[in-house]
């Protein structure tokens, strides 16, 4: 009791003392409160039968029915599996490529060459997914796509990619790497250039080859960065990059089984299906599970090595 | 290309004596970097050459990396009736300028507060913002809340508010604020300056690189946004550029699908090259500005990767 009073007085005291600081933080505080925290209350929709006229809180409860529909129809498992597999594939390919590019670029000593290639490799990060969607269509479409132009030039039969679901995981993975390699390599290049130049010099004087330097100096130096990047991605393993999937795949129903992730499924049902209970269940399941995963992973990592923990 | 890079490799200035295997290493090094760089550029080459190719050529031969038959037809169509595009440009510029400006103010003020060591709730406040990266309401409840309770449907605020504040930018900005010596703040206050005065005349002028970095990230986010427009905008007059591009692309695709099914040719409309020309018009400003502001983005990405 006394404790709470003391704390409340503490707050009032702090408020009086730092009124201006409270005022400075207030706009962002209320913006985030309204735009991010208030919608969290809507997660209760997962346990309700939503009716627009009754609103979020007036709609009747229906227990876990939404969840059982989601998973008994098989959709829940399919989109969960796809989301996880795509995230793993994209994590491995884009980080690996970024590490390779970063190691090689830092080994290059020609300044102009280095600058120009780095500029070019980072360029895709600045391009909107809509434009990437235009690229994908121009490269892969049946009638006029670049690949079929090349195939036809060599006298081959044009390929209808939009009828071949098996090709799409690789196409998506390729464009994900295309978009993010430059961005991620900037992070690794920063880690590598943070190495003391003397360490490398001393190693070469002692007769270390380039391979030994990379193996024993460069790669260990980027390990903390790599671990952080992997942890961040693992924390998002149930979140699909909606913008990427939606722009690359579009509304091609043929490809849904191979390319539908939780986010695209949710969006599609949100706009086409008036019964949003199941959709709300999918987002609830995604948000909660993501939160649990990141907390568990972080505490495990903290247990193993405090320095690698995210928070 | 390969021969060229070999030349570079063997003449690469380095303190190490180049053994045979190091030469091979440098050769591979240049080769891989060149290949990755080319792969990054290919879609842009396709985009530009396709937009300058005549529609008949595309329909007959398909897209190539070089313009088969040069034509500016697509651009002529865009600029003949520029109303739609100009309006979309206007919307994009408006949301970018307003959102970036207000977002910068919010981010900087908040970053200043959470970096003040004498502010008791700085950690609680940081956690309040950080928590949104761990947990959120998800697409459905956010959508319903914005529409039913905030009435953002078809309201330009729906394009501005969601992207205005971001924890990632807050943490980057805090790093910039931390470079300002706290003794400056303290001495300003001793001289009788209030908190606001101290912030605006002492701290803010020292944050120029931080302002440039975060401002550019915010602006890029607004310029490339189409997702919020897709969810919340109904009237075409309020479409930003990227979403306008998307909807035109959908229309021409739908049109050609219908035409193909009905066996009609819509040869008067250069739909293929038009799409690419639109993409060039929408992306052009970014690609032109990018080389000059690249260093700010690199600084931001680097700082952002160091966990805060």
Contacts between the chains, C-beta under 8 A, distances in Angstrom:
chain1	res1	chain2	res2	distance
A	10	B	120	7.5
A	14	B	120	4.9
A	14	B	121	6.9
A	18	B	118	7.8
A	18	B	119	5.9
A	18	B	120	7.9
A	18	B	195	7.8
A	20	B	194	6.6
A	20	B	195	3.3
A	20	B	196	5.9
A	21	B	113	5.0
A	21	B	116	6.3
A	21	B	119	5.3
A	21	B	195	6.4
A	24	B	109	4.2
A	24	B	110	7.1
A	24	B	112	6.5
A	24	B	113	5.1
A	24	B	195	7.4
A	24	B	196	7.9
A	24	B	199	7.2
A	25	B	109	6.8
A	25	B	110	5.2
A	25	B	113	4.3
A	25	B	114	7.5
A	25	B	125	6.1
A	27	B	105	7.8
A	27	B	106	5.3
A	27	B	109	7.2
A	28	B	106	4.4
A	28	B	107	7.3
A	28	B	109	7.1
A	28	B	110	4.2
A	28	B	129	7.6
A	28	B	165	5.4
A	28	B	170	7.8
A	29	B	110	7.7
A	29	B	125	7.4
A	29	B	128	7.1
A	31	B	106	6.7
A	31	B	161	7.1
A	31	B	164	6.6
A	31	B	165	5.5
A	32	B	128	7.3
A	32	B	129	6.2
A	32	B	132	6.4
A	32	B	165	6.2
A	34	B	150	7.5
A	35	B	161	5.9
A	35	B	162	6.3
A	35	B	165	8.0
A	36	B	132	4.6
A	36	B	136	6.3
A	36	B	137	7.4
A	37	B	132	7.5
A	38	B	137	8.0
A	38	B	145	6.0
A	38	B	149	7.6
A	39	B	136	7.5
A	39	B	137	3.4
A	39	B	138	7.9
A	39	B	141	4.8
A	39	B	142	4.2
A	39	B	144	8.0
A	39	B	145	4.2
A	39	B	146	7.5
A	40	B	135	7.2
A	40	B	136	6.8
A	40	B	137	4.3
A	40	B	141	7.1
A	41	B	137	7.5
A	41	B	141	7.4
A	41	B	145	7.8
A	42	B	137	5.4
A	42	B	138	8.0
A	42	B	140	7.0
A	42	B	141	2.4
A	42	B	142	7.2
A	42	B	144	5.8
A	42	B	145	5.3
A	43	B	137	5.9
A	43	B	138	6.8
A	43	B	141	5.6
A	45	B	140	6.5
A	45	B	141	5.9
A	45	B	144	7.3
A	50	B	144	7.8
A	52	B	148	7.6
A	55	B	148	6.5
A	56	B	141	7.5
A	56	B	144	6.4
A	56	B	145	7.5
A	56	B	148	7.3
A	97	B	36	7.5
A	100	B	32	6.8
A	101	B	32	7.6
A	101	B	33	6.7
A	101	B	36	5.7
A	104	B	29	4.5
A	104	B	32	5.6
A	104	B	33	5.2
A	105	B	33	6.0
A	107	B	25	7.8
A	107	B	26	7.4
A	107	B	29	5.5
A	108	B	12	7.2
A	108	B	29	6.4
A	108	B	30	6.8
A	108	B	33	6.7
A	109	B	12	5.2
A	109	B	13	5.4
A	109	B	14	5.9
A	110	B	8	6.3
A	110	B	12	6.7
A	113	B	8	6.8
A	113	B	30	7.8
A	116	B	37	7.9
A	117	B	33	5.2
A	117	B	34	7.2
A	117	B	36	7.8
A	117	B	37	4.6
A	119	B	290	7.9
A	119	B	291	6.1
A	119	B	294	6.1
A	120	B	37	4.5
A	120	B	40	5.4
A	120	B	41	5.9
A	121	B	36	6.0
A	121	B	37	5.7
A	121	B	40	5.3
A	122	B	294	6.9
A	122	B	297	7.5
A	122	B	298	7.6
A	123	B	40	6.1
A	123	B	41	7.7
A	123	B	44	7.6
A	123	B	287	7.2
A	123	B	290	6.7
A	124	B	40	5.7
A	125	B	297	7.9
A	126	B	220	6.4
A	126	B	224	7.8
A	126	B	286	5.1
A	126	B	287	7.4
A	126	B	290	5.6
A	127	B	224	7.7
A	127	B	283	6.2
A	127	B	286	7.3
A	128	B	223	7.7
A	128	B	224	3.6
A	128	B	225	7.9
A	128	B	226	6.6
A	128	B	242	4.9
A	128	B	282	7.6
A	128	B	283	7.4
A	129	B	224	7.7
A	129	B	226	7.5
A	130	B	224	7.9
A	130	B	226	5.2
A	130	B	242	4.8
A	130	B	243	7.5
A	130	B	245	5.4
A	130	B	246	4.7
A	130	B	249	7.6
A	130	B	279	7.8
A	130	B	282	7.6
A	131	B	47	7.7
A	131	B	242	7.8
A	131	B	245	7.3
A	131	B	279	4.9
A	131	B	282	6.7
A	131	B	283	5.3
A	132	B	43	7.8
A	133	B	246	7.3
A	133	B	249	7.2
A	134	B	47	7.1
A	134	B	245	7.6
A	134	B	249	6.4
A	134	B	275	5.9
A	134	B	276	6.6
A	134	B	279	4.6
A	135	B	43	4.2
A	135	B	46	7.0
A	135	B	47	6.8
A	137	B	249	7.7
A	137	B	253	7.7
A	137	B	275	7.9
A	138	B	46	5.9
A	138	B	47	7.3
A	138	B	50	6.1
A	138	B	63	5.2
A	138	B	275	7.9
A	138	B	276	6.7
A	139	B	43	7.3
A	139	B	46	6.9
A	139	B	63	7.6
A	143	B	59	7.6
A	143	B	62	7.2
A	144	B	58	5.4
A	144	B	59	6.8
A	144	B	62	4.3
A	144	B	63	5.5
A	144	B	272	5.8
A	145	B	62	6.4
A	145	B	63	6.5
A	146	B	46	5.9
A	146	B	62	7.0
A	146	B	63	4.7
A	146	B	64	6.9
A	146	B	65	7.3
A	148	B	62	5.8
A	149	B	61	6.3
A	149	B	62	3.5
A	149	B	63	5.9
A	149	B	64	5.5
A	152	B	62	6.9
A	178	B	39	7.0
A	178	B	40	6.6
A	178	B	43	7.7
A	181	B	36	6.9
A	181	B	40	7.8
A	182	B	40	7.1
A	183	B	301	6.2
A	186	B	298	5.5
A	186	B	301	4.7
A	186	B	302	6.4
A	187	B	301	6.2
A	187	B	302	6.7
A	187	B	305	4.0
A	190	B	302	4.2
A	190	B	305	6.8
A	191	B	305	8.0
A	201	B	15	7.1
A	204	B	15	6.2
A	204	B	16	4.8
A	209	B	19	7.0
A	209	B	21	6.9
A	209	B	22	6.7
A	210	B	16	7.0
A	210	B	21	7.9
A	210	B	22	5.1
A	210	B	25	5.2
A	211	B	21	7.4
A	211	B	25	7.1
A	225	B	305	6.5
A	228	B	305	7.3
A	228	B	307	6.0
A	229	B	305	7.8
A	235	B	134	7.6
A	242	B	139	7.8
A	242	B	227	7.2
A	243	B	226	7.9
A	243	B	227	5.9
A	247	B	246	7.9
A	263	B	139	6.9
A	266	B	138	7.5
A	266	B	139	5.2
A	266	B	140	6.4
A	267	B	139	6.4
A	270	B	139	6.7
A	270	B	140	6.0
A	270	B	143	6.3
A	276	B	140	6.0
A	276	B	144	7.9
A	279	B	140	5.3
A	280	B	138	7.9
A	280	B	140	4.7
A	280	B	141	6.9
A	283	B	137	7.8
A	283	B	138	3.1
A	283	B	139	5.8
A	283	B	140	4.9
A	283	B	141	7.0
A	284	B	138	6.8
A	286	B	138	6.3
A	287	B	135	6.2
A	287	B	136	6.1
A	287	B	137	7.1
A	287	B	138	4.9
A	290	B	134	7.9
A	290	B	135	7.6
A	291	B	134	5.7
A	291	B	135	4.6
A	294	B	134	5.8
A	295	B	134	7.7
A	310	B	307	6.3
A	311	B	130	7.1
A	311	B	307	7.8
